[in-house]
Amino acid sequence: MLFSEAQKQYQIRHYLWSISEFEREIALSFPNLRLFNAGYAREVHQFMQQLEKKEQLTLAHGLLKERYSDAAKAVGEAVSAQEQLLLNKCRVFSSNLGMKLDDDIAARRRTGEKIAFASKRKLQNAVTAKFKEKFGGQIIGERSYGESESWSVFEMKFCGWILSTHFEFGRHESLIEYSHTIESETRKPLPRRPDIMVPAMLLEQRMSWLCFHQLKHILNSEIDPACDAVMKFCGYFFDVAPKLLKGLEFEKIAAESAASL
């Protein structure tokens, strides 16, 4: 199989899995979306509370078609007029709710209240400990960086591919942002920077559970539950990854792809 076809097949599978996950989330009354204490996921969740179940499903499909537009196009789907209408309404709701939260925090601080948001270092240390505790047996590589920009990367191997999980902890606000990347173990130099090696093949990047990847405004008292929630979302993806990659194992496409580089 050519790499381009494998990439297309993977993107379609991930998109269809995301649809089934969002439909299940709605059917179970949002057991996971309610774990987001702030940010876009929380705003979507609160907006959906105002909708009938049919409209919730319509909005969910619209959100995923926007997020995975190439895969949606590949299966002949596009954002419908009704989906677009709900997406627009959701964006307005999200913007208003986000500004209200910022205003509330500012007002509380003006009264002298000390709001103990978690530091980047505390979040990074907690995420690292939780990730190793839950998935340590699968980790084959690890990188991290602190100070002004804090991030951590953990590497696993699935079906011959390197599955990297990236965590970032923000510059100016208390947050955990995570995403997954599937890439080849083989590397190649950048054309204009031969001193920099990059993956020879990148199957997909910046993936997350559904289309949500941030937990924001995390208080010191919320570090453990926030980290547990992120580990839960990562676990969903790690559990399904072998199924999504079945038939797309690296060794089945490496020879043809390598010849074309």
Short mmCIF file of the C-alpha atoms (twelve columns), coordinates in Angstrom:
data_MODEL
# 
_entry.id   MODEL 
# 
loop_
_atom_site.group_PDB 
_atom_site.id 
_atom_site.type_symbol 
_atom_site.label_atom_id 
_atom_site.label_alt_id 
_atom_site.label_comp_id 
_atom_site.label_asym_id 
_atom_site.label_seq_id 
_atom_site.Cartn_x 
_atom_site.Cartn_y 
_atom_site.Cartn_z 
_atom_site.pdbx_PDB_model_num 
ATOM 1   C CA . MET A 1   0.000   0.000  0.000  1 
ATOM 2   C CA . LEU A 2   1.263   3.464  -0.879 1 
ATOM 3   C CA . PHE A 3   1.816   5.785  2.058  1 
ATOM 4   C CA . SER A 4   -0.684  8.332  0.729  1 
ATOM 5   C CA . GLU A 5   -3.409  5.678  0.682  1 
ATOM 6   C CA . ALA A 6   -2.484  4.461  4.181  1 
ATOM 7   C CA . GLN A 7   -2.651  8.038  5.450  1 
ATOM 8   C CA . LYS A 8   -6.073  8.548  3.875  1 
ATOM 9   C CA . GLN A 9   -7.394  5.268  5.282  1 
ATOM 10  C CA . TYR A 10  -6.131  6.118  8.752  1 
ATOM 11  C CA . GLN A 11  -7.699  9.577  8.706  1 
ATOM 12  C CA . ILE A 12  -11.059 8.115  7.673  1 
ATOM 13  C CA . ARG A 13  -10.907 5.493  10.421 1 
ATOM 14  C CA . HIS A 14  -10.043 8.072  13.056 1 
ATOM 15  C CA . TYR A 15  -12.887 10.308 11.893 1 
ATOM 16  C CA . LEU A 16  -15.429 7.461  12.006 1 
ATOM 17  C CA . TRP A 17  -14.191 6.403  15.445 1 
ATOM 18  C CA . SER A 18  -14.595 9.988  16.662 1 
ATOM 19  C CA . ILE A 19  -18.179 10.023 15.405 1 
ATOM 20  C CA . SER A 20  -19.001 6.828  17.269 1 
ATOM 21  C CA . GLU A 21  -17.317 8.190  20.416 1 
ATOM 22  C CA . PHE A 22  -19.269 11.461 20.288 1 
ATOM 23  C CA . GLU A 23  -22.555 9.630  19.702 1 
ATOM 24  C CA . ARG A 24  -21.801 7.375  22.679 1 
ATOM 25  C CA . GLU A 25  -20.898 10.414 24.794 1 
ATOM 26  C CA . ILE A 26  -24.268 12.009 24.015 1 
ATOM 27  C CA . ALA A 27  -26.175 8.780  24.642 1 
ATOM 28  C CA . LEU A 28  -24.549 8.465  28.099 1 
ATOM 29  C CA . SER A 29  -25.267 12.122 29.031 1 
ATOM 30  C CA . PHE A 30  -21.691 13.403 28.714 1 
ATOM 31  C CA . PRO A 31  -19.679 11.447 31.305 1 
ATOM 32  C CA . ASN A 32  -16.388 12.692 29.801 1 
ATOM 33  C CA . LEU A 33  -17.199 16.181 28.538 1 
ATOM 34  C CA . ARG A 34  -18.252 17.155 32.042 1 
ATOM 35  C CA . LEU A 35  -14.664 16.480 33.169 1 
ATOM 36  C CA . PHE A 36  -13.478 19.612 31.348 1 
ATOM 37  C CA . ASN A 37  -13.723 22.378 33.955 1 
ATOM 38  C CA . ALA A 38  -13.036 25.231 31.507 1 
ATOM 39  C CA . GLY A 39  -12.233 25.943 27.895 1 
ATOM 40  C CA . TYR A 40  -13.938 25.077 24.628 1 
ATOM 41  C CA . ALA A 41  -14.976 21.550 25.636 1 
ATOM 42  C CA . ARG A 42  -16.817 22.877 28.693 1 
ATOM 43  C CA . GLU A 43  -18.475 25.563 26.598 1 
ATOM 44  C CA . VAL A 44  -19.630 23.020 24.001 1 
ATOM 45  C CA . HIS A 45  -20.937 20.812 26.788 1 
ATOM 46  C CA . GLN A 46  -22.913 23.649 28.359 1 
ATOM 47  C CA . PHE A 47  -24.308 24.729 24.987 1 
ATOM 48  C CA . MET A 48  -25.391 21.179 24.246 1 
ATOM 49  C CA . GLN A 49  -27.361 21.122 27.497 1 
ATOM 50  C CA . GLN A 50  -29.737 23.620 25.862 1 
ATOM 51  C CA . LEU A 51  -30.372 21.378 22.820 1 
ATOM 52  C CA . GLU A 52  -32.593 18.419 22.116 1 
ATOM 53  C CA . LYS A 53  -30.720 15.161 21.543 1 
ATOM 54  C CA . LYS A 54  -31.226 15.351 17.776 1 
ATOM 55  C CA . GLU A 55  -29.607 18.792 17.703 1 
ATOM 56  C CA . GLN A 56  -26.808 17.589 19.981 1 
ATOM 57  C CA . LEU A 57  -25.981 14.905 17.420 1 
ATOM 58  C CA . THR A 58  -26.186 17.416 14.586 1 
ATOM 59  C CA . LEU A 59  -23.735 19.747 16.326 1 
ATOM 60  C CA . ALA A 60  -21.407 16.866 17.165 1 
ATOM 61  C CA . HIS A 61  -21.265 15.816 13.521 1 
ATOM 62  C CA . GLY A 62  -20.609 19.409 12.453 1 
ATOM 63  C CA . LEU A 63  -17.774 19.801 14.950 1 
ATOM 64  C CA . LEU A 64  -16.087 16.632 13.733 1 
ATOM 65  C CA . LYS A 65  -16.556 17.473 10.048 1 
ATOM 66  C CA . GLU A 66  -14.771 20.766 10.685 1 
ATOM 67  C CA . ARG A 67  -11.990 19.173 12.730 1 
ATOM 68  C CA . TYR A 68  -11.412 16.268 10.331 1 
ATOM 69  C CA . SER A 69  -12.351 17.994 7.093  1 
ATOM 70  C CA . ASP A 70  -10.101 15.903 4.817  1 
ATOM 71  C CA . ALA A 71  -11.503 12.640 6.152  1 
ATOM 72  C CA . ALA A 72  -15.079 13.920 5.951  1 
ATOM 73  C CA . LYS A 73  -14.508 14.972 2.346  1 
ATOM 74  C CA . ALA A 74  -12.991 11.568 1.562  1 
ATOM 75  C CA . VAL A 75  -16.223 9.830  2.632  1 
ATOM 76  C CA . GLY A 76  -18.383 12.352 0.782  1 
ATOM 77  C CA . GLU A 77  -19.516 14.416 3.756  1 
ATOM 78  C CA . ALA A 78  -19.655 18.181 4.207  1 
ATOM 79  C CA . VAL A 79  -21.003 20.502 6.873  1 
ATOM 80  C CA . SER A 80  -24.757 20.857 6.337  1 
ATOM 81  C CA . ALA A 81  -26.706 24.102 6.639  1 
ATOM 82  C CA . GLN A 82  -28.212 22.965 9.954  1 
ATOM 83  C CA . GLU A 83  -24.807 21.914 11.282 1 
ATOM 84  C CA . GLN A 84  -23.340 25.286 10.293 1 
ATOM 85  C CA . LEU A 85  -26.176 27.132 12.023 1 
ATOM 86  C CA . LEU A 86  -25.547 25.262 15.261 1 
ATOM 87  C CA . LEU A 87  -21.784 25.710 14.938 1 
ATOM 88  C CA . ASN A 88  -22.242 29.468 14.626 1 
ATOM 89  C CA . LYS A 89  -24.548 29.599 17.636 1 
ATOM 90  C CA . CYS A 90  -22.113 27.476 19.632 1 
ATOM 91  C CA . ARG A 91  -19.214 29.820 18.809 1 
ATOM 92  C CA . VAL A 92  -21.166 32.848 20.020 1 
ATOM 93  C CA . PHE A 93  -22.136 31.012 23.210 1 
ATOM 94  C CA . SER A 94  -18.535 29.897 23.715 1 
ATOM 95  C CA . SER A 95  -17.153 33.399 23.268 1 
ATOM 96  C CA . ASN A 96  -19.636 34.912 25.719 1 
ATOM 97  C CA . LEU A 97  -19.066 32.196 28.308 1 
ATOM 98  C CA . GLY A 98  -15.290 32.497 28.010 1 
ATOM 99  C CA . MET A 99  -15.398 36.258 28.509 1 
ATOM 100 C CA . LYS A 100 -17.717 35.831 31.492 1 
ATOM 101 C CA . LEU A 101 -15.295 33.399 33.130 1 
ATOM 102 C CA . ASP A 102 -12.381 35.793 32.586 1 
ATOM 103 C CA . ASP A 103 -14.452 38.652 34.022 1 
ATOM 104 C CA . ASP A 104 -15.420 36.558 37.048 1 
ATOM 105 C CA . ILE A 105 -11.781 35.692 37.754 1 
ATOM 106 C CA . ALA A 106 -10.738 39.340 37.403 1 
ATOM 107 C CA . ALA A 107 -13.560 40.477 39.721 1 
ATOM 108 C CA . ARG A 108 -12.620 37.939 42.378 1 
ATOM 109 C CA . ARG A 109 -9.000  39.067 42.239 1 
ATOM 110 C CA . ARG A 110 -10.022 42.726 42.605 1 
ATOM 111 C CA . THR A 111 -11.730 41.842 45.864 1 
ATOM 112 C CA . GLY A 112 -8.413  40.479 47.128 1 
ATOM 113 C CA . GLU A 113 -9.251  36.804 46.696 1 
ATOM 114 C CA . LYS A 114 -6.189  34.694 46.001 1 
ATOM 115 C CA . ILE A 115 -6.955  32.166 43.269 1 
ATOM 116 C CA . ALA A 116 -4.398  29.380 43.471 1 
ATOM 117 C CA . PHE A 117 -3.937  28.287 39.868 1 
ATOM 118 C CA . ALA A 118 -1.533  25.399 39.349 1 
ATOM 119 C CA . SER A 119 1.933   26.291 38.056 1 
ATOM 120 C CA . LYS A 120 3.347   24.829 34.846 1 
ATOM 121 C CA . ARG A 121 5.945   22.895 36.805 1 
ATOM 122 C CA . LYS A 122 3.369   21.334 39.142 1 
ATOM 123 C CA . LEU A 123 1.212   20.299 36.180 1 
ATOM 124 C CA . GLN A 124 4.173   18.913 34.258 1 
ATOM 125 C CA . ASN A 125 5.373   16.896 37.244 1 
ATOM 126 C CA . ALA A 126 1.874   15.573 37.944 1 
ATOM 127 C CA . VAL A 127 1.209   14.601 34.317 1 
ATOM 128 C CA . THR A 128 4.590   12.873 34.055 1 
ATOM 129 C CA . ALA A 129 3.977   10.861 37.217 1 
ATOM 130 C CA . LYS A 130 0.427   9.913  36.201 1 
ATOM 131 C CA . PHE A 131 1.417   8.952  32.652 1 
ATOM 132 C CA . LYS A 132 4.265   6.725  33.849 1 
ATOM 133 C CA . GLU A 133 2.055   5.163  36.496 1 
ATOM 134 C CA . LYS A 134 -0.677  4.279  34.004 1 
ATOM 135 C CA . PHE A 135 1.247   3.585  30.795 1 
ATOM 136 C CA . GLY A 136 4.837   3.125  31.952 1 
ATOM 137 C CA . GLY A 137 5.133   -0.405 30.580 1 
ATOM 138 C CA . GLN A 138 4.520   0.861  27.042 1 
ATOM 139 C CA . ILE A 139 6.855   3.881  27.036 1 
ATOM 140 C CA . ILE A 140 9.947   3.490  24.827 1 
ATOM 141 C CA . GLY A 141 11.111  7.113  24.852 1 
ATOM 142 C CA . GLU A 142 10.637  10.347 26.780 1 
ATOM 143 C CA . ARG A 143 11.578  14.009 26.319 1 
ATOM 144 C CA . SER A 144 10.741  17.083 28.359 1 
ATOM 145 C CA . TYR A 145 11.559  20.762 28.619 1 
ATOM 146 C CA . GLY A 146 10.768  23.299 31.312 1 
ATOM 147 C CA . GLU A 147 11.315  26.959 32.171 1 
ATOM 148 C CA . SER A 148 9.489   29.504 29.951 1 
ATOM 149 C CA . GLU A 149 7.910   26.871 27.707 1 
ATOM 150 C CA . SER A 150 7.052   23.561 29.331 1 
ATOM 151 C CA . TRP A 151 6.295   20.406 27.401 1 
ATOM 152 C CA . SER A 152 6.733   16.657 27.684 1 
ATOM 153 C CA . VAL A 153 6.629   13.892 25.061 1 
ATOM 154 C CA . PHE A 154 6.185   10.161 25.638 1 
ATOM 155 C CA . GLU A 155 6.736   7.625  22.859 1 
ATOM 156 C CA . MET A 156 5.148   4.198  22.427 1 
ATOM 157 C CA . LYS A 157 5.180   1.719  19.560 1 
ATOM 158 C CA . PHE A 158 2.029   0.467  17.836 1 
ATOM 159 C CA . CYS A 159 2.000   -1.691 14.706 1 
ATOM 160 C CA . GLY A 160 5.526   -0.609 13.798 1 
ATOM 161 C CA . TRP A 161 4.724   3.110  14.154 1 
ATOM 162 C CA . ILE A 162 5.892   5.505  16.851 1 
ATOM 163 C CA . LEU A 163 2.895   6.941  18.699 1 
ATOM 164 C CA . SER A 164 3.975   10.127 20.466 1 
ATOM 165 C CA . THR A 165 1.866   11.831 23.101 1 
ATOM 166 C CA . HIS A 166 2.688   15.518 23.501 1 
ATOM 167 C CA . PHE A 167 1.811   17.592 26.564 1 
ATOM 168 C CA . GLU A 168 2.120   21.371 26.766 1 
ATOM 169 C CA . PHE A 169 1.461   23.426 29.881 1 
ATOM 170 C CA . GLY A 170 0.964   26.942 28.561 1 
ATOM 171 C CA . ARG A 171 2.898   30.183 28.805 1 
ATOM 172 C CA . HIS A 172 0.582   32.486 30.739 1 
ATOM 173 C CA . GLU A 173 -2.309  30.348 31.971 1 
ATOM 174 C CA . SER A 174 -2.735  27.150 33.922 1 
ATOM 175 C CA . LEU A 175 -3.568  24.471 31.369 1 
ATOM 176 C CA . ILE A 176 -2.837  20.985 30.110 1 
ATOM 177 C CA . GLU A 177 -2.877  20.583 26.347 1 
ATOM 178 C CA . TYR A 178 -2.294  17.144 24.871 1 
ATOM 179 C CA . SER A 179 -2.203  15.531 21.433 1 
ATOM 180 C CA . HIS A 180 -1.080  12.339 19.704 1 
ATOM 181 C CA . THR A 181 1.092   11.892 16.623 1 
ATOM 182 C CA . ILE A 182 1.714   8.723  14.605 1 
ATOM 183 C CA . GLU A 183 5.014   8.761  12.730 1 
ATOM 184 C CA . SER A 184 7.693   6.477  11.360 1 
ATOM 185 C CA . GLU A 185 10.696  5.475  13.404 1 
ATOM 186 C CA . THR A 186 12.835  6.199  10.351 1 
ATOM 187 C CA . ARG A 187 14.051  9.780  9.957  1 
ATOM 188 C CA . LYS A 188 15.163  12.023 7.113  1 
ATOM 189 C CA . PRO A 189 16.892  15.452 7.032  1 
ATOM 190 C CA . LEU A 190 14.940  18.604 6.309  1 
ATOM 191 C CA . PRO A 191 15.761  19.775 2.757  1 
ATOM 192 C CA . ARG A 192 16.981  23.216 3.866  1 
ATOM 193 C CA . ARG A 193 18.237  22.132 7.296  1 
ATOM 194 C CA . PRO A 194 20.058  18.811 6.844  1 
ATOM 195 C CA . ASP A 195 21.207  19.040 10.456 1 
ATOM 196 C CA . ILE A 196 17.583  18.562 11.593 1 
ATOM 197 C CA . MET A 197 16.078  15.078 11.296 1 
ATOM 198 C CA . VAL A 198 12.303  14.642 11.000 1 
ATOM 199 C CA . PRO A 199 10.044  11.588 10.592 1 
ATOM 200 C CA . ALA A 200 10.278  10.092 7.109  1 
ATOM 201 C CA . MET A 201 6.509   9.492  7.245  1 
ATOM 202 C CA . LEU A 202 3.854   11.241 9.306  1 
ATOM 203 C CA . LEU A 203 0.624   9.274  9.338  1 
ATOM 204 C CA . GLU A 204 -1.349  11.811 11.410 1 
ATOM 205 C CA . GLN A 205 -0.682  14.480 14.017 1 
ATOM 206 C CA . ARG A 206 -2.379  16.626 16.691 1 
ATOM 207 C CA . MET A 207 -5.044  14.030 17.414 1 
ATOM 208 C CA . SER A 208 -7.094  14.040 20.602 1 
ATOM 209 C CA . TRP A 209 -10.255 12.509 22.008 1 
ATOM 210 C CA . LEU A 210 -13.067 13.849 19.797 1 
ATOM 211 C CA . CYS A 211 -11.870 17.390 18.983 1 
ATOM 212 C CA . PHE A 212 -10.997 18.593 22.482 1 
ATOM 213 C CA . HIS A 213 -7.421  18.817 23.729 1 
ATOM 214 C CA . GLN A 214 -7.231  21.364 26.561 1 
ATOM 215 C CA . LEU A 215 -8.058  21.568 30.248 1 
ATOM 216 C CA . LYS A 216 -7.754  25.188 31.369 1 
ATOM 217 C CA . HIS A 217 -7.779  27.325 34.529 1 
ATOM 218 C CA . ILE A 218 -6.655  24.435 36.702 1 
ATOM 219 C CA . LEU A 219 -6.528  25.207 40.420 1 
ATOM 220 C CA . ASN A 220 -4.005  23.568 42.747 1 
ATOM 221 C CA . SER A 221 -6.873  21.585 44.221 1 
ATOM 222 C CA . GLU A 222 -7.803  20.314 40.747 1 
ATOM 223 C CA . ILE A 223 -4.418  18.978 39.622 1 
ATOM 224 C CA . ASP A 224 -5.112  15.311 40.380 1 
ATOM 225 C CA . PRO A 225 -8.606  15.133 38.820 1 
ATOM 226 C CA . ALA A 226 -7.396  17.115 35.775 1 
ATOM 227 C CA . CYS A 227 -4.497  14.716 35.228 1 
ATOM 228 C CA . ASP A 228 -6.761  11.699 35.758 1 
ATOM 229 C CA . ALA A 229 -9.140  13.052 33.108 1 
ATOM 230 C CA . VAL A 230 -6.340  13.490 30.567 1 
ATOM 231 C CA . MET A 231 -5.055  9.975  31.274 1 
ATOM 232 C CA . LYS A 232 -8.578  8.699  30.650 1 
ATOM 233 C CA . PHE A 233 -8.734  10.430 27.250 1 
ATOM 234 C CA . CYS A 234 -5.287  9.087  26.328 1 
ATOM 235 C CA . GLY A 235 -6.361  5.602  27.365 1 
ATOM 236 C CA . TYR A 236 -9.337  5.686  25.009 1 
ATOM 237 C CA . PHE A 237 -6.989  6.371  22.097 1 
ATOM 238 C CA . PHE A 238 -4.349  3.825  23.116 1 
ATOM 239 C CA . ASP A 239 -7.057  1.158  23.393 1 
ATOM 240 C CA . VAL A 240 -8.383  1.788  19.882 1 
ATOM 241 C CA . ALA A 241 -5.046  2.519  18.146 1 
ATOM 242 C CA . PRO A 242 -4.284  -1.136 17.209 1 
ATOM 243 C CA . LYS A 243 -7.720  -1.403 15.568 1 
ATOM 244 C CA . LEU A 244 -7.270  1.877  13.685 1 
ATOM 245 C CA . LEU A 245 -3.855  0.715  12.450 1 
ATOM 246 C CA . LYS A 246 -4.842  -2.838 11.503 1 
ATOM 247 C CA . GLY A 247 -3.763  -3.444 7.919  1 
ATOM 248 C CA . LEU A 248 -1.758  -0.200 7.968  1 
ATOM 249 C CA . GLU A 249 1.225   -1.642 9.811  1 
ATOM 250 C CA . PHE A 250 4.436   0.221  9.040  1 
ATOM 251 C CA . GLU A 251 6.166   -2.756 7.436  1 
ATOM 252 C CA . LYS A 252 3.352   -3.078 4.891  1 
ATOM 253 C CA . ILE A 253 3.950   0.368  3.428  1 
ATOM 254 C CA . ALA A 254 7.540   1.201  4.358  1 
ATOM 255 C CA . ALA A 255 9.192   -0.261 1.239  1 
ATOM 256 C CA . GLU A 256 7.000   1.606  -1.268 1 
ATOM 257 C CA . SER A 257 7.093   4.832  0.759  1 
ATOM 258 C CA . ALA A 258 10.833  4.735  1.247  1 
ATOM 259 C CA . ALA A 259 11.311  4.354  -2.491 1 
ATOM 260 C CA . SER A 260 9.324   7.514  -3.132 1 
ATOM 261 C CA . LEU A 261 11.188  9.771  -0.645 1 
# 
